[in-house]
């Protein structure tokens, strides 16, 4: 028998296939054995890395994995004799032969008594030194491809894996900058995974469907010792840190278990050598039963500093159905913020300085119902809450109470619309919301049911505006009410008020006043929460003084339309009423100084009414305004302004004035303006800011009968002023056709009555003004060397006034003719021309006081309009004017001769101080004896010698000149019989350098001697 076995064995051994198998077996065993592993692996590691490997191999198999009795992995050079990783046992066991059964099996991945040491020194980490430094290889850029969504195996495979880590030690040591040494001991992990058979493996959440059994346990039985030693923190404690996931899908009693116990109520550490004690823990136990499709919250506690901040109880059912059910409630909630504030204060440097106090609770908050009909109840209460961020603003909430509920449908497929922007919200009701914040009291009540109603009532009191901004101040209150069917249109009733309202402009602050805003508005939405229009049925803004006087009243009725491309503002009514005397009591000083002088012009209670249509878009703006107003200060009751203009934002910005039409005083006065303003870029400065203009304007004062205007002024006739603006040039014409102007001081009849009447004024005066005017050489010469010359031929006068009459300038209730009509001829004529920024007045004739006044060579240089560059020059001839007519009738008979003849030359440069810059020469070559004596009294002080001279000599002529505010005068006398006894040198009396004020004072005193 034995010989037969040997014979068969010999026969098999001679076979080729047997010899081949034997050779492969010997080669495999020569490579995959514990001796070759102990020899080859350390040398491979040393060849390709900067590390050393010490290993004691127990199993080394290609088909079944490997296992070591011990392993140590060290880094060379910077970290000598220091292990990056070491373990008492490391095993990776698998079975490749199980592939014949279409099964991928990892029998064991195990680390026992392992240590991982992460060490940083001089900015270098030990793990960063594993790989040897090699020159970088430039790899070709790979073409991007869409991300892989699944892996296909084509064969129905089953996977199984088991991982076990026991007594693992993790050390973290950072030496540079902020030093820290951290150790975590006795870390344990167990993971078991068995899948269903699969041919495709999804690379998303659907991969969970392939799991049959899953078990994950982190430190399930022992707490975790932790040690931290750093510059600021020293901590050494054993802390529970356990987590358990158990998923049994195909067992007789399928179950999903998720539980944890993390943290401790007694955590003790040292921070900057000061002991700190606090507690943070999360403890929960959640079970899911697949056969019942039920998830139960058996335990869920979140505890912080010994308080249960959140405790949940409840369950979820039918989770894998289209309509799950939920029933979860907050069983306990006690949030005390003062201990948390103390902890934050102790951790100053790690956490920002924050101060907290007060109590909060979410107890009885719940969510219940099916996924298509969920009822969410929110219960929040808080007392004496306080929050402050360092030295910042302090926030005090004395009380907060929220009692609200909402019906939700998480399964709805309705799209968001303007009417229903939150389709998953079926109903909500805020039964109570009370909040007291920094003395501000807020209350809110609201209710909503889809397609039926939406109601809201908000009240705010004691809102101190100064706490939110430094620009305005005062205590505000508000009441806002909404009553609607849905979200597409929300009508608002608004009632706002501010007591002690004040505001600041720069450093100027206004006094206190009362402010109220009451109105009805409507908010329209054309998409979910997309505001498309605001309608204003009525909006009233009222400002009163603290005493109750009305300062400002604004009433608005209109709408605001919003679209992606344009905004349109329309007002069918916008009235603005002012009580100027009361308004001045509410203005800051910087505004009061500017507005107070206007009170005499606008009056005490001006009123404006505005209708507008304004469109704003990216291409420009369009404005249409219709304004009516009352301006009591101007006695104007029918101001009417119509404006049609647009602004285009092209390459060159243009302002197009289609029409501006203004009428006033029963349409006696009207103004019409049209044109274009164009913004042009260039070196030339534009005349109107940044714009060049092409504008036509016409001002008319027209009345066929005498019509009262303002301030005692009445008008009859036709007065037209037309002007054209072309860039820098302004040209036009002033026309008057039989115009009559009547002015009184509104005290007539009576002793104090003053009347002034200009009759039958005709004018045809052209003008041309250059806005680009630059300073030139003076156009005037103003000294007495300029003599009046007659050039013979004169131009036709273009200004004619028949007569000017009125009351006497100094004697009450006495008529006086300022300009006297000469039969059918006018009493005043002149030729006026205005061109190149200066006016010339020639051939002036005025018949007054039974004499004649002639004007020649009169020039007024306007320049740029700056008084500093304005100039005036003129020559007047006075012929046979009777000064007696200026006296009272009883005085006239006592004066023998009042006739006077004189020439006057005057020139002024720089009208900012006209008197100081005036040069005047007044030559009287004929004067009566009475007025001659008066002239002598003005020039010289009255005394016995002057009286003797006046009796001895008669005045022949008088020369008076004014220069730099000083008067120079010479009185020349004729000899008489009495001059034998009084001898006067050169027959004159001179007065040099008399101040103008003294001269005028003496003249006034002398005039009063005639009254």
Buried (B, 14 or more C-beta within 10 A) or exposed (E): EEEEEEEEEEEEEEEEEEEEEEEEEEEEEEEBBBEBBBEEBBEEBEEEBBBBBBBEBBBBBEEBBBBBBBBBBBBBEBBEEBBBBBBBBBBBBBBEEBEEEEBBBBBBBBBBEBBBBBBBBEEBBBBEBBEEEEEEEEEEEEEEEEEEEEEEBEEEBBBBBBBBBBBBBBBBBBEEEEEBBBBBBBBBBBBBBBBBBBEEBBEEEEBEEBBBBBBBBBBBEBBBBBBBBBEBBBBEBBBBBBBBBBBBBEEEEBBBBBBBBBBBBEBEBBBBEEEBEBBBBBBBBBBBBBEEBBBBBEBBBBBBBEBBBBBBBBBBBBBEEEEBBBBBBBBBBBBBBBBBBBBBEBBEEEEEBBBBBBBBBBBBBBBBBBBBBBBBBBBBBBBEBBBBEEEEEEBBBBBBBBBBBBBBBEBBEEEEBBBBBBBBBBBBBBEEBBBBBBEBBBBBBBBBEBEEEBBBBBBBBBBBBEBEEEEBBBBBBBBBBBEBEBBBBBBBBBBBBBBBBBBBEEEBBBBBBBBBBBBBBBBBBEEBEEEBBBBBBEBBBBBBBBEEBBBBBBBBBBBBBBEEEBEBBBBEBBBBBBBBBBBBBBBBEBBBEEBBEEBEEBBBBBBBBBBBBBBBBEEBBBBBBBBBBBBBBBBBBEBBBBBBBBBBEEEEBBBBBBEBBBBBBEEBBBBBBBBBBBBEEEEEEBBBEEBBBBBBBBBBBBBEEEBBBBEBBBBBBBBBBBBBBEBBBBBBBBBBBEBBBBBBBEEEEEEEBBBBBBBBBBBBBBBBBBBEBEEEEEBBEBEBEBEBEEEEEEEEBBBBBBBBBBBBEBBEEEEBBBBBBBEEEBBBBBBBBBEEBBBBBBBBBBBBBBBBBBBBBBBBBBBBEEEEBBBBBBBBBBBEBBBBBBBEEEBBEEBEBBBBBBBBBBBBBBBEEEEEBBBBBBBBEBBBEBBBBBBBBBBBEEEEEBEBBBBBBBBBBBBBBBBEBBBBBBBBBEBEEEBEEEEBEEBBBEBEEBEBEEBEEBBEEBBEEBE
